[in-house]
Each structure stands twice: as structure tokens, then as C-alpha cells.
């Protein structure tokens, strides 16, 4: 598929049904209100299935083989933007301004936060990751093409995912396997392993990557409310406390390392700025 430089004025969202709860309808309205004149496409589960069968039937076996529904939604969002071009937003993204100043970027992803991944930190000198809750691209952008290929690879070769797991918090390995097989971990690894393509991707960095208040923002355009409805089943209060405690301790170690390299980032990185953190 040929790619044009300018991102088309199109917004794509997906959900189980078109009948969404009030808080989702409010966030969806914010996106449409700030972007009048943009084509809006909503795909419920039936529309997603039709899209796969009509446009990418060769991916039907892989699509059916994903263990978690969120992985099918992840895979669909990459295919949809690769096919149509435009912007994708999760249903829990709230916008505060329009997107028109991003149309000339060609491909744009948000900074999400600092990463736990030892592979990204030690091998690729990248202590941060990008998010897939919101992004935009021209149709046929090569970065999305490689993301799609990596989703296929992760599904057929789970050993390929395992290096990304080192450094992740204990008791959350199942969730982090999903993140590294189709989610932010995978797309961040794709960025790190393809520096040539990375030059065609705009990352919306905050002024201070070590300030948690700046995480999960689509630049200055909006915020990801982090509903996290796909996560593993509810845990007991004691287990939830333990999981949060261990995650906080792991991030504290990561933050200590990241603060040594300043509060701003750029990509591709220049020089050997990040070193192995043995305590992770």
C-alpha cells in the first residue's frame, strides 16, 4: 500500500459494542468535538471481524489464536491505521485540543512512561517506552508494517518475547507478556530495533520524563485515563496490595537509574548514555 505524507483527517475507535457507558461517551465526544470535519469510524466487534475477513483474511488464523481479547484489539488498531490512515484512540482518552498540527508528522506516537524492560534499557539504551492507546499515521506507513510483522512473530514464537520480560515486576508476568507481545512493549521494541524507521516517527515527549504526572499523555493534546479494563481478573485486597508494592519498588529502582540521565529524552539516542542496571 502506497503511503502519502500527510495523515488523513480520520479518527478510528473500537469497542465491544457501539452502546458505550456514559464515561466513554464523554471521552468519545471530546475527540469529535475538537476535530470537526474529521471522518469518524467506530468498529464494534462485528465490524472488526468483517474488517479482518474482507481486508486481511490471511491474518484470520493469527487473529483467532490470540489468548486475550485485548491482543485482538491491539492487532486490529495497527491494521486499521495501516489500512486507512488517521488517528486511533482508546475509549478512555480525553482530548483537550484538536489534532491538525500533527497532520504533517507522517507517524506520531505518545511517550508513555519509563520502562521496566532490561532489554530496552541495557541493550538499546532506551529507558522509556511509547504507548499504543493513541497514535496516528499515514496509510501504509512502514513503521506500522513492521509492528504488524512483529505481532505475528510474537504469536508464533513466544521465545522472541521473553527477552523483554526481564526486569518486569513479579506477580504480573502474564499481563506484561501481553504488553510485550502486542502492546506498548512490542511497539517500543520495534522502535528501538529499527533506528532507520524511528527517524520517521514523531514521539510526543514531555518536558520531564521522570515526572509521573507527565506520563500517559498524548503530548499536550490529551490524556489517557488508564481504565485498564483488560487487566487480569480482580485480586484479593492483600494480593492487590502486594502487586502494587512490588511494582512501586521496581519502578523506584528504574527511576533512580533514569534520573542519572536527565529529565529530557530524544530518539535515536546519541552515545552510550544508559548502562546496565544490575539491580533491575
Rosetta silent file (secondary structure, phi, psi, omega in degrees, C-alpha in Angstrom):
SEQUENCE: XXXXXXXXXXXXXXXXXXXXXXXXXXXXXXXXXXXXXXXXXXXXXXXXXXXXXXXXXXXXXXXXXXXXXXXXXXXXXXXXXXXXXXXXXXXXXXXXXXXXXXXXXXXXXXXXXXXXXXXXXXXXXXXXXXXXXXXXXXXXXXXXXXXXXXXXXXXXXXXXXXXXXXXXXXXXXXXXXXXXXXXXXXXXXXXXXXXXXXXXXXXXXXXXXXXXXXXXXXXXXXXXXXXXXXXXXXXXXXXXXXXXXXXXXXXXXXXXXXXXXXXXXXXXXXXXXXXXXXXX
SCORE:     score description
SCORE:     0.000 S_00000001
   1 L     0.000  127.817 -179.827    0.000    0.000    0.000 S_00000001
   2 L   -73.444  147.650 -179.320    1.449    3.367   -1.004 S_00000001
   3 L  -113.435  138.160  171.071    1.834    5.979    1.649 S_00000001
   4 L  -102.304  162.653 -171.829    1.239    9.723    1.363 S_00000001
   5 L   -76.195  -40.251 -171.623    2.967   12.076    3.778 S_00000001
   6 L   -83.810  129.608  178.135    0.009   13.867    5.360 S_00000001
   7 L   -66.921  129.194 -179.741   -2.068   11.993    7.915 S_00000001
   8 L   -69.233  153.293  179.237   -5.691   11.945    6.741 S_00000001
   9 L   -78.136   82.903 -176.405   -8.353   13.624    8.847 S_00000001
  10 E  -146.340  137.292  177.953   -9.785   10.389   10.181 S_00000001
  11 E  -121.547  132.061 -178.475  -10.401    9.068   13.695 S_00000001
  12 E  -122.785  131.365  174.112  -10.786    5.364   14.438 S_00000001
  13 E  -136.435  161.022 -179.380  -12.057    3.819   17.655 S_00000001
  14 E  -145.229  151.547  178.281  -13.203    0.356   18.616 S_00000001
  15 L  -165.292  167.052 -175.738  -15.198   -1.303   21.377 S_00000001
  16 L   -56.258  -45.714  176.830  -17.255   -4.374   22.066 S_00000001
  17 L  -138.313  165.262  177.038  -20.487   -2.606   21.085 S_00000001
  18 L   -74.739  -18.878  179.659  -21.490    0.850   19.912 S_00000001
  19 L   -84.246   93.944 -174.547  -23.573    1.249   23.089 S_00000001
  20 L  -101.199  152.784  176.413  -20.909    2.611   25.431 S_00000001
  21 L   -64.718  165.537 -171.993  -21.204    3.700   29.092 S_00000001
  22 H   -58.065  -43.113 -176.626  -21.506    7.387   29.880 S_00000001
  23 H   -64.666  -34.339  176.076  -17.847    7.994   30.757 S_00000001
  24 H   -71.253  -38.888  178.799  -16.779    6.533   27.394 S_00000001
  25 H   -62.538  -34.018  179.092  -19.380    8.546   25.522 S_00000001
  26 H   -67.205  -45.568  179.795  -17.985   11.679   27.183 S_00000001
  27 H   -67.596  -39.102  178.072  -14.403   10.963   26.108 S_00000001
  28 H   -62.313  -39.209  178.949  -15.529    9.978   22.609 S_00000001
  29 H   -65.582  -35.232  179.789  -17.444   13.251   22.332 S_00000001
  30 H   -63.609  -36.564 -179.890  -14.354   15.231   23.351 S_00000001
  31 H   -67.825  -44.365 -178.518  -12.418   13.745   20.439 S_00000001
  32 H   -71.865  -36.946 -178.326  -15.120   14.537   17.884 S_00000001
  33 H   -63.699  -40.207 -177.432  -15.840   17.988   19.316 S_00000001
  34 L   -82.072   -5.436 -177.556  -12.207   19.112   19.000 S_00000001
  35 L  -133.589   61.240  177.548  -11.857   17.719   15.478 S_00000001
  36 L   -64.370  144.492 -179.454  -14.795   18.868   13.352 S_00000001
  37 L    89.121   -6.471  175.954  -14.541   17.822    9.749 S_00000001
  38 L   -85.119  138.748  171.843  -12.697   14.589   10.565 S_00000001
  39 E   -68.612  136.813 -178.748  -14.176   11.323    9.354 S_00000001
  40 E  -118.968  124.390  179.274  -15.118    9.170   12.345 S_00000001
  41 E  -121.528  122.564  175.577  -15.089    5.362   12.166 S_00000001
  42 E  -114.627  128.387  179.939  -16.236    3.186   15.066 S_00000001
  43 E  -112.338  112.642  169.350  -15.720   -0.582   14.861 S_00000001
  44 L   -81.404 -178.358 -174.930  -17.704   -2.827   17.186 S_00000001
  45 H   -59.508  -39.339  179.856  -16.720   -6.493   17.475 S_00000001
  46 H   -65.864  -39.913  179.247  -18.780   -7.500   14.444 S_00000001
  47 H   -67.645  -35.691  176.019  -17.235   -4.730   12.321 S_00000001
  48 H   -62.116  -45.174  179.548  -13.752   -5.782   13.422 S_00000001
  49 H   -60.837  -42.015  178.842  -14.482   -9.351   12.329 S_00000001
  50 H   -64.904  -40.801  179.250  -15.730   -8.125    8.946 S_00000001
  51 H   -59.437  -45.720  179.341  -12.665   -5.931    8.509 S_00000001
  52 H   -61.877  -46.520 -176.516  -10.336   -8.889    9.099 S_00000001
  53 H   -67.138  -36.902 -175.665  -12.282  -11.149    6.720 S_00000001
  54 H   -84.982  -37.568 -172.999  -12.604   -8.561    3.957 S_00000001
  55 H  -103.072  -33.536 -176.055   -9.247   -6.769    4.109 S_00000001
  56 L  -137.437   56.710 -178.559   -6.794   -9.172    5.780 S_00000001
  57 H   -61.110  -23.964  179.532   -8.183  -12.719    5.557 S_00000001
  58 H   -66.746  -18.872  179.769   -4.620  -14.088    5.605 S_00000001
  59 H   -95.859    2.111 -178.314   -4.385  -12.930    9.233 S_00000001
  60 H   -58.258  -45.442  179.402   -7.580  -14.669   10.356 S_00000001
  61 H   -59.792  -41.529  179.104   -5.787  -17.723   11.871 S_00000001
  62 H   -68.003  -42.774  179.360   -3.470  -15.489   13.902 S_00000001
  63 H   -57.026  -42.634 -179.800   -6.324  -13.194   14.923 S_00000001
  64 H   -71.575  -21.204 -173.636   -8.274  -16.173   16.248 S_00000001
  65 H   -87.147   -9.360  179.283   -5.264  -17.542   18.097 S_00000001
  66 L   -62.386  134.746 -175.985   -4.718  -14.578   20.430 S_00000001
  67 L   -73.917  -32.776 -174.508   -5.275  -15.675   24.022 S_00000001
  68 L  -117.137  139.708  178.785   -6.643  -12.368   25.311 S_00000001
  69 H   -54.391  -35.973 -178.643   -9.293  -10.123   23.707 S_00000001
  70 H   -60.403  -30.381  179.734   -7.037   -7.081   24.216 S_00000001
  71 H   -68.149  -34.599  176.058   -4.499   -8.656   21.853 S_00000001
  72 H   -68.182  -39.733  176.711   -7.105   -8.773   19.093 S_00000001
  73 H   -65.077  -40.415  176.813   -7.923   -5.104   19.739 S_00000001
  74 H   -58.771  -51.287 -176.491   -4.205   -4.272   19.674 S_00000001
  75 H   -61.864  -41.719  179.484   -3.677   -6.083   16.385 S_00000001
  76 H   -61.445  -43.248 -175.332   -6.782   -4.522   14.852 S_00000001
  77 H   -63.040  -36.903  177.611   -5.733   -0.954   15.707 S_00000001
  78 H   -67.597  -43.261  179.218   -2.401   -1.376   13.904 S_00000001
  79 H   -64.051  -41.549 -175.787   -4.084   -2.917   10.865 S_00000001
  80 H   -65.131  -45.418  179.332   -6.806   -0.257   10.760 S_00000001
  81 H   -71.111  -36.375  175.640   -4.421    2.704   10.812 S_00000001
  82 H   -61.102  -38.769 -176.178   -2.069    0.971    8.388 S_00000001
  83 H   -77.608  -51.463 -173.535   -5.030    0.391    6.041 S_00000001
  84 H   -94.410  -30.716 -167.565   -6.979    3.650    6.341 S_00000001
  85 L    76.447  160.905 -179.204   -4.535    6.110    7.865 S_00000001
  86 E   122.809 -156.410 -178.685   -5.663    8.592   10.510 S_00000001
  87 E  -119.119  137.639  172.448   -5.622    8.578   14.307 S_00000001
  88 E  -106.473  141.023  174.007   -6.530    5.776   16.675 S_00000001
  89 E  -137.553  134.126  167.620   -7.728    6.458   20.242 S_00000001
  90 L   -61.990  162.052 -177.128   -8.681    4.148   23.078 S_00000001
  91 L   -73.420  -12.877  179.188  -12.104    4.850   24.526 S_00000001
  92 L  -106.033   29.887  174.172  -10.571    6.251   27.717 S_00000001
  93 E  -103.004  128.302 -179.925   -8.583    9.021   26.005 S_00000001
  94 E  -110.872  123.509  179.639   -9.783   12.564   26.679 S_00000001
  95 E   -97.623  147.132  177.214   -8.706   15.312   24.289 S_00000001
  96 L  -112.957   -9.412 -179.695   -8.284   18.978   25.164 S_00000001
  97 L  -156.677  169.103 -178.248   -7.449   20.293   21.683 S_00000001
  98 L   -76.213  169.772 -171.708   -7.579   19.437   18.004 S_00000001
  99 L  -105.072    0.301 -168.770   -5.089   17.312   16.084 S_00000001
 100 H   -59.242  -30.355 -179.989   -4.500   19.368   12.962 S_00000001
 101 H   -70.636   -8.906  179.413   -0.959   20.417   13.937 S_00000001
 102 H   -97.290   -5.624 -171.904    0.028   16.727   13.869 S_00000001
 103 H   -62.953  -28.182 -178.030   -1.152   16.008   10.325 S_00000001
 104 H   -88.546    3.729 -178.058    2.265   16.664    8.785 S_00000001
 105 H   -72.581  -29.053 -176.523    4.084   14.284   11.141 S_00000001
 106 L    85.433  -50.431  176.594    3.539   11.225    8.972 S_00000001
 107 E  -154.871  128.533 -175.129    3.604    8.945   12.023 S_00000001
 108 E  -140.416  133.570  178.137    3.176   10.002   15.654 S_00000001
 109 E  -132.558  153.058  178.362    3.142    8.080   18.943 S_00000001
 110 E   -87.844  146.994  162.280    2.961    9.235   22.559 S_00000001
 111 E   -64.246  134.674  179.820    5.604    8.837   25.233 S_00000001
 112 E  -103.523  -48.715 -178.390    4.015    6.504   27.786 S_00000001
 113 E   171.829 -178.180  173.894    6.456    6.277   30.682 S_00000001
 114 E   -71.575  150.296 -175.967    9.731    4.788   31.839 S_00000001
 115 L  -101.960  149.857  171.455   10.158    1.119   31.023 S_00000001
 116 L   -83.547  -19.817 -167.620   10.925   -1.837   33.268 S_00000001
 117 L   -63.017  122.201  176.300   12.429   -3.778   30.382 S_00000001
 118 H   -67.250  -34.492  179.608   16.061   -4.703   30.871 S_00000001
 119 H   -61.232  -47.524 -179.689   16.360   -5.356   27.129 S_00000001
 120 H   -66.540  -43.149 -175.468   15.348   -1.803   26.231 S_00000001
 121 H   -70.110  -50.636 -171.527   17.402   -0.205   28.990 S_00000001
 122 H   -84.677  -41.537 -174.015   20.625   -2.196   28.770 S_00000001
 123 H   -87.495  -39.714 -176.441   20.782   -3.317   25.156 S_00000001
 124 L  -103.865   -0.350  178.851   19.062   -0.438   23.343 S_00000001
 125 L    55.796   40.489 -177.771   19.919    2.374   25.808 S_00000001
 126 L  -130.179  105.291 -174.596   16.237    3.324   25.886 S_00000001
 127 L   -95.120   14.759 -177.835   14.756    3.705   29.374 S_00000001
 128 E  -133.967  169.850  176.770   11.313    4.762   28.162 S_00000001
 129 E  -140.085  159.783  176.654    8.525    3.374   26.015 S_00000001
 130 E   -97.992  162.133 -177.206    5.850    4.637   23.672 S_00000001
 131 E  -107.631  158.881  176.551    2.131    3.960   24.040 S_00000001
 132 E  -116.024   12.753  177.902   -0.472    2.437   21.733 S_00000001
 133 E   -74.578  -18.743  177.935   -3.554    3.982   23.381 S_00000001
 134 E  -157.925  134.279  176.349   -3.356    6.805   20.825 S_00000001
 135 E  -167.908  165.197  179.076   -1.320    7.227   17.658 S_00000001
 136 E  -143.646  154.403  179.071   -1.577    8.429   14.103 S_00000001
 137 E  -165.260  159.226  170.219   -0.014    7.626   10.739 S_00000001
 138 L   -71.825  156.598  176.201   -0.404    7.872    7.019 S_00000001
 139 L   -62.191  139.376  177.049   -1.810    4.732    5.357 S_00000001
 140 L    75.079   19.167 -177.915    0.844    2.131    4.665 S_00000001
 141 L   -64.314  134.405 -174.971    3.465    3.635    6.964 S_00000001
 142 H   -64.108  -27.724  177.837    6.454    1.248    7.167 S_00000001
 143 H   -64.812  -42.503  176.691    6.737    1.512   10.958 S_00000001
 144 H   -65.104  -35.308  178.412    3.227    0.108   11.334 S_00000001
 145 H   -60.691  -42.012  179.227    4.086   -2.588    8.808 S_00000001
 146 H   -71.134  -35.924  174.551    6.968   -3.770   10.998 S_00000001
 147 H   -58.246  -46.039  179.785    4.762   -3.596   14.115 S_00000001
 148 H   -61.237  -43.980  178.460    2.257   -5.890   12.404 S_00000001
 149 H   -62.033  -38.962 -179.984    5.028   -8.306   11.418 S_00000001
 150 H   -69.421  -33.630  173.541    6.317   -8.346   14.985 S_00000001
 151 H   -60.467  -42.723  178.184    2.831   -9.124   16.325 S_00000001
 152 H   -64.480  -42.133 -179.351    2.772  -12.136   14.026 S_00000001
 153 H   -64.398  -43.344 -179.219    6.255  -13.150   15.132 S_00000001
 154 H   -63.349  -31.792 -178.497    5.411  -12.862   18.820 S_00000001
 155 H   -75.608  -31.838 -177.593    2.359  -15.048   18.343 S_00000001
 156 H   -96.674  -14.220 -178.363    4.223  -17.842   16.557 S_00000001
 157 L  -139.746   85.904 -176.115    7.493  -17.613   18.525 S_00000001
 158 L   -66.059  -22.593  177.531    6.945  -16.871   22.216 S_00000001
 159 H   -63.643  -26.655  178.663   10.686  -17.205   22.860 S_00000001
 160 H   -65.700  -28.975 -177.779   11.114  -13.964   20.905 S_00000001
 161 H   -78.462  -29.833 -168.178    9.058  -12.149   23.570 S_00000001
 162 H   -57.803  -37.533  178.571   10.932  -13.480   26.582 S_00000001
 163 H   -58.441  -26.938  178.915   13.945  -11.102   26.482 S_00000001
 164 H   -74.241  -14.192 -173.906   11.513   -8.212   27.015 S_00000001
 165 H   -82.360  -21.685 -178.545   10.249   -9.815   30.222 S_00000001
 166 L   -65.372  126.796 -178.734   13.441   -9.418   32.228 S_00000001
 167 L   102.822  -12.546 -178.937   13.009   -6.600   34.698 S_00000001
 168 L   -73.906  152.898 -176.588    9.191   -6.696   34.823 S_00000001
 169 L   -61.696  142.090  174.540    7.529   -6.700   38.275 S_00000001
 170 L   -60.977  156.458  177.393    6.924  -10.089   39.913 S_00000001
 171 L    71.457    1.373  179.599    3.345  -11.442   40.011 S_00000001
 172 L  -126.157   21.933 -173.278    2.432   -9.540   36.838 S_00000001
 173 H   -65.544  -34.023  179.547    4.207  -11.598   34.238 S_00000001
 174 H   -64.693  -45.165  178.089    1.022  -12.661   32.440 S_00000001
 175 H   -64.527  -41.555 -178.350   -0.094   -9.073   31.934 S_00000001
 176 H   -71.829  -25.835  173.720    3.381   -7.966   30.904 S_00000001
 177 H   -63.653  -41.612  176.644    3.630  -10.826   28.414 S_00000001
 178 H   -61.908  -45.918 -179.905    0.569   -9.350   26.686 S_00000001
 179 H   -59.500  -34.213 -177.720    2.113   -5.858   26.777 S_00000001
 180 H   -90.797   -9.140 -179.736    5.286   -7.217   25.194 S_00000001
 181 H   -98.583  -30.843  178.534    3.539   -9.437   22.628 S_00000001
 182 L  -141.589   -9.677 -171.481    1.078   -6.937   21.107 S_00000001
 183 L  -104.142 -148.665 -174.815    1.115   -3.802   23.261 S_00000001
 184 H   -57.528  -35.695  177.759    3.424   -0.926   24.233 S_00000001
 185 H   -61.336  -42.111 -179.210    6.376   -3.200   24.920 S_00000001
 186 H   -67.105  -45.522 -177.377    6.244   -4.606   21.406 S_00000001
 187 H   -70.388  -30.164  176.838    5.934   -1.265   19.629 S_00000001
 188 H   -69.528  -40.188  176.240    8.709    0.224   21.782 S_00000001
 189 H   -63.853  -40.059  177.662   10.965   -2.700   20.925 S_00000001
 190 H   -59.964  -41.478  177.745   10.083   -2.220   17.256 S_00000001
 191 H   -63.533  -44.955 -176.334   11.153    1.421   17.524 S_00000001
 192 H   -66.369  -35.900 -174.375   14.407    0.507   19.286 S_00000001
 193 H   -88.695   -1.546  179.770   15.365   -2.230   16.820 S_00000001
 194 L  -132.127   68.263 -175.644   14.648   -0.123   13.719 S_00000001
 195 H   -60.424  -29.189  176.811   16.529    3.165   14.145 S_00000001
 196 H   -64.260  -45.843  176.820   16.151    3.975   10.452 S_00000001
 197 H   -67.983  -32.839 -177.897   12.364    3.785   10.697 S_00000001
 198 H   -58.616  -28.543  179.641   12.461    5.562   14.048 S_00000001
 199 L   -67.545  -17.344  178.606   13.569    8.720   12.272 S_00000001
 200 L   -95.586    3.031 -178.240   10.173    8.784   10.537 S_00000001
 201 L  -110.401  126.272  173.718    8.278    8.544   13.850 S_00000001
 202 E   -89.256  123.813  175.797    7.459   11.604   15.951 S_00000001
 203 E  -104.712  126.667 -177.669    7.419   10.824   19.688 S_00000001
 204 E   -84.460   81.704 -179.387    5.490   13.297   21.831 S_00000001
 205 L   -75.469  143.108  170.405    7.948   13.628   24.709 S_00000001
 206 L   -80.718  171.349  177.523    7.030   15.609   27.827 S_00000001
 207 L   -67.440  -30.668 -177.027    9.397   18.184   29.274 S_00000001
 208 L  -133.630  103.355 -176.931   10.179   15.857   32.186 S_00000001
 209 L   -73.830  -14.265 -179.488   10.106   12.114   31.519 S_00000001
 210 L   -94.723    2.029  177.376   10.772   11.384   35.202 S_00000001
 211 L   -95.763  110.451 -176.135    7.655   13.235   36.385 S_00000001
 212 H   -58.519  -23.885  179.407    4.865   10.662   36.701 S_00000001
 213 H   -69.187  -16.822  179.838    2.300   13.412   36.162 S_00000001
 214 H   -94.343   -1.279 -178.119    3.588   13.705   32.569 S_00000001
 215 L   -81.667  157.676  175.903    3.096   10.013   31.770 S_00000001
 216 L    56.890   40.778  174.253    0.254    8.618   29.668 S_00000001
 217 E  -118.493  140.717  174.042   -0.400   11.902   27.899 S_00000001
 218 E   -86.478   75.664 -174.229   -0.854   12.350   24.181 S_00000001
 219 L    56.072 -135.091  174.769    1.543   15.269   24.178 S_00000001
 220 L   -98.513   15.085 -174.999   -0.345   18.439   25.068 S_00000001
 221 L   -93.867  -28.932 -176.699   -3.385   17.238   23.159 S_00000001
 222 E  -175.835 -175.655 -173.871   -4.992   14.881   25.649 S_00000001
 223 E  -138.331  144.068  174.991   -4.660   12.343   28.416 S_00000001
 224 E   -92.481  119.838 -174.059   -5.065    8.598   28.794 S_00000001
 225 L   -79.925   -6.298  170.338   -7.331    7.959   31.785 S_00000001
 226 L    58.198   53.299  176.854   -5.883    4.450   32.283 S_00000001
 227 L   -67.840  -33.788  174.729   -9.042    2.443   32.933 S_00000001
 228 L    56.816   38.885 -174.853   -7.053   -0.761   32.310 S_00000001
 229 L   -69.855  -14.317 -177.938  -10.169   -2.897   31.930 S_00000001
 230 L   -82.633  -13.239 -173.105   -8.237   -5.638   30.096 S_00000001
 231 L   -60.129  165.986 -176.965   -6.008   -6.498   33.052 S_00000001
 232 L   -55.193  162.146 -176.672   -6.129   -9.852   34.817 S_00000001
 233 L   -53.688  158.976 -177.523   -9.091  -10.777   36.970 S_00000001
 234 L   -59.554  140.027  177.801   -9.585   -8.979   40.256 S_00000001
 235 L  -101.979  165.533  173.522   -7.226   -9.997   43.022 S_00000001
 236 L   -64.275  161.453 -179.576   -7.846  -10.108   46.751 S_00000001
 237 H   -58.548  -40.186 -179.236   -7.131   -6.896   48.633 S_00000001
 238 H   -66.036  -43.994 -179.265   -3.979   -8.432   50.078 S_00000001
 239 H   -66.955  -40.445  177.979   -2.711   -9.622   46.702 S_00000001
 240 H   -61.285  -40.307  177.627   -3.504   -6.283   45.063 S_00000001
 241 H   -62.438  -43.496 -178.575   -1.526   -4.528   47.803 S_00000001
 242 H   -65.233  -43.550  178.785    1.431   -6.869   47.281 S_00000001
 243 H   -59.799  -47.027 -179.393    1.377   -6.443   43.491 S_00000001
 244 H   -64.709  -36.970  179.263    1.294   -2.655   43.804 S_00000001
 245 H   -64.260  -46.067 -179.794    4.058   -2.717   46.411 S_00000001
 246 H   -66.195  -39.285  178.751    6.370   -4.803   44.233 S_00000001
 247 H   -65.620  -40.330  178.957    5.634   -2.672   41.164 S_00000001
 248 H   -63.234  -41.026 -179.361    6.355    0.501   43.118 S_00000001
 249 H   -66.468  -40.514  178.917    9.670   -0.906   44.346 S_00000001
 250 H   -64.959  -43.925  179.540   10.692   -1.959   40.834 S_00000001
 251 H   -67.184  -31.631  177.443    9.821    1.455   39.381 S_00000001
 252 H   -61.407  -40.568  176.869   11.713    3.177   42.182 S_00000001
 253 H   -65.903  -43.648  178.360   14.860    1.369   41.052 S_00000001
 254 H   -62.185  -43.251 -178.888   14.194    2.260   37.423 S_00000001
 255 H   -62.461  -39.854  179.832   13.545    5.893   38.323 S_00000001
 256 H   -59.935  -41.463  177.969   16.800    6.107   40.279 S_00000001
 257 H   -68.048  -45.821 -174.610   18.704    4.992   37.196 S_00000001
 258 H   -65.045  -33.836  179.712   16.779    7.224   34.794 S_00000001
 259 H   -62.406  -23.230  178.889   17.317   10.350   36.881 S_00000001
 260 L   -67.761  -20.381 -174.325   21.049    9.964   36.256 S_00000001
 261 L  -107.138   16.910  175.931   20.463   10.712   32.573 S_00000001
 262 L    88.782 -179.982 -173.801   18.437   13.864   32.996 S_00000001
 263 L  -107.384   -0.181  177.646   14.785   14.646   32.574 S_00000001
 264 L  -116.992  155.679  179.419   14.599   15.039   28.784 S_00000001
 265 L  -138.014  158.530  172.242   14.897   12.417   26.050 S_00000001
 266 L  -145.577  164.499  178.286   15.293   12.264   22.295 S_00000001
 267 L  -144.742  139.362    0.526   15.399    9.475   19.761 S_00000001
 268 L   -68.979  151.324  178.525   17.507    7.988   18.281 S_00000001
 269 L   -70.100  147.612  179.116   19.804    8.192   21.307 S_00000001
 270 L  -113.594  123.640  177.833   23.308    9.515   20.762 S_00000001
 271 L    83.990  172.816 -176.423   26.171    7.861   22.637 S_00000001
 272 L   -92.783   73.402 -173.406   26.200    5.247   25.354 S_00000001
 273 L   -80.420  -33.269 -176.748   24.093    7.147   27.862 S_00000001
 274 L  -104.736  135.257  178.069   22.385    4.215   29.563 S_00000001
 275 L  -115.224  166.371 -179.809   24.277    1.445   31.268 S_00000001
 276 L   -61.755  134.285  175.818   23.169   -1.895   32.633 S_00000001
 277 L  -107.689  100.279 -172.171   21.294   -1.643   35.900 S_00000001
 278 L   -67.209  -21.038 -176.345   22.062   -4.923   37.641 S_00000001
 279 L   -79.271  -10.498 -177.312   19.510   -4.346   40.397 S_00000001
 280 L   -77.150    0.000    0.000   16.546   -4.461   37.983 S_00000001
